Amino acid sequence: MSLLSEQAEQELIQSVLKRADKLVELRVEQLREFPYKKKADLKRKLSINEAYYQKLVTAGLREVILEENDKTVWVSEIQLEQLMNQLAE
């Protein structure tokens, strides 16, 4: 004789599966690479001066600030390189 009814057992299984799905989704989200880099790091890495960087911003480079009152500016490295290529043409 089972301690749980068949319906209760199915509900428990569904609950456990939902929880497992949520944990897997969370883990996948954590492993996804953050698509933005710090502005200062990218400027240093690519040897970009501030005047050229401002041209990139004028050309459409999107800057992201994640938190209010945070001075760290994040930039998409892919977008930055695409704009640099466009300006070089």
KAKA-V299149 format. One record per residue. RES is the residue in three letters. PSI is psi in degrees with one decimal (999 if undefined). BURIAL is 1 if it has 9 or more other C-alpha atoms within 8 Angstrom, else 0. D_FIRST is the distance of its C-alpha to the first C-alpha in whole Angstrom. Layout:
RES:PSI:BURIAL:D_FIRST ; RES:PSI:BURIAL:D_FIRST
This chain:
MET:135.5:0:0 ; SER:146.0:0:4 ; LEU:-28.5:0:7 ; LEU:146.3:0:9 ; SER:163.2:0:10 ; GLU:-39.4:0:11 ; GLN:-43.6:0:14 ; ALA:-38.2:0:14 ; GLU:-42.7:1:13 ; GLN:-40.3:0:16 ; GLU:-40.2:0:18 ; LEU:-43.7:0:18 ; ILE:-45.3:0:18 ; GLN:-40.3:0:22 ; SER:-44.3:0:23 ; VAL:-41.6:0:22 ; LEU:-40.5:0:24 ; LYS:-43.4:0:27 ; ARG:-42.1:0:28 ; ALA:-41.6:0:28 ; ASP:-43.4:0:30 ; LYS:-40.4:0:32 ; LEU:-39.7:0:33 ; VAL:-44.8:0:34 ; GLU:-42.7:0:36 ; LEU:-42.5:0:38 ; ARG:-42.4:0:38 ; VAL:-42.3:0:40 ; GLU:-40.2:0:42 ; GLN:-32.2:0:43 ; LEU:-17.3:0:44 ; ARG:130.8:0:46 ; GLU:136.9:0:50 ; PHE:123.7:0:52 ; PRO:1.0:0:55 ; TYR:149.6:0:57 ; LYS:158.5:1:60 ; LYS:137.7:1:62 ; LYS:-48.4:1:65 ; ALA:-40.1:0:67 ; ASP:-42.1:0:65 ; LEU:-41.3:1:66 ; LYS:-41.7:1:69 ; ARG:-47.1:0:70 ; LYS:-42.2:0:68 ; LEU:4.5:0:70 ; SER:53.4:0:73 ; ILE:129.3:1:74 ; ASN:169.0:0:76 ; GLU:-36.8:0:76 ; ALA:-44.4:0:78 ; TYR:-38.0:0:76 ; TYR:-40.6:1:73 ; GLN:-34.3:0:74 ; LYS:-38.7:0:76 ; LEU:-39.9:1:72 ; VAL:-43.1:1:71 ; THR:-33.7:0:73 ; ALA:-5.9:0:72 ; GLY:8.2:0:69 ; LEU:126.4:1:67 ; ARG:128.3:0:64 ; GLU:140.6:1:64 ; VAL:132.1:0:60 ; ILE:120.1:1:60 ; LEU:-33.9:0:56 ; GLU:148.8:0:57 ; GLU:141.6:0:60 ; ASN:15.5:0:62 ; ASP:133.4:0:61 ; LYS:-4.7:0:64 ; THR:125.0:0:62 ; VAL:131.0:1:63 ; TRP:142.1:1:61 ; VAL:143.4:1:62 ; SER:119.8:1:60 ; GLU:-36.6:1:62 ; ILE:-47.4:0:62 ; GLN:-41.3:1:63 ; LEU:-45.6:1:66 ; GLU:-37.4:0:67 ; GLN:-43.6:0:67 ; LEU:-37.1:1:69 ; MET:-42.5:1:71 ; ASN:-41.1:0:72 ; GLN:-43.4:0:73 ; LEU:-27.4:0:75 ; ALA:-21.7:0:77 ; GLU:999:0:77
